[in-house]
Amino acid sequence: MPFDPNWPPLNAEIESAPFRNQFNALKALNDGLQATVDSQQTQITAQQVTIDDLQSNVNDLSLQSGDNAQAIKDLQDRVTALEG
C-alpha cells in the first residue's frame, strides 16, 4: 500500500493494520530517498576527482607555458646578441 497523506479520515477508529501500512510506506519512501542521496554522493565524489585531475592538468600547462615563455625570451635575447 502506498503512503496516503489523507489517511486516517477524521474521526476514524484506530486499527493497527492500516497504521502499520502507512508507517511501512513511509519507511519505503525514506529508504528510496536515502538510496538516491547515496548514489548522488558517489557521483559527486567521482566528479570531484575528475575536477581535481583537470585542475592539476591546467596547473601543469600553466607551468609549461611559463617555462616556454622564458625559453622564448632567452632565444630572443641570444638572437639580439648575435645580431648586435
Secondary structure, 3 states (H helix, E strand, C coil): CCCCCCCCCCCCCCCHHHHHHHHHHHHHHHHHHHHHHHHHHHHHHHHHHHHHHHHHHHHHHHHHHHHHHHHHHHHHHHHHHHHC
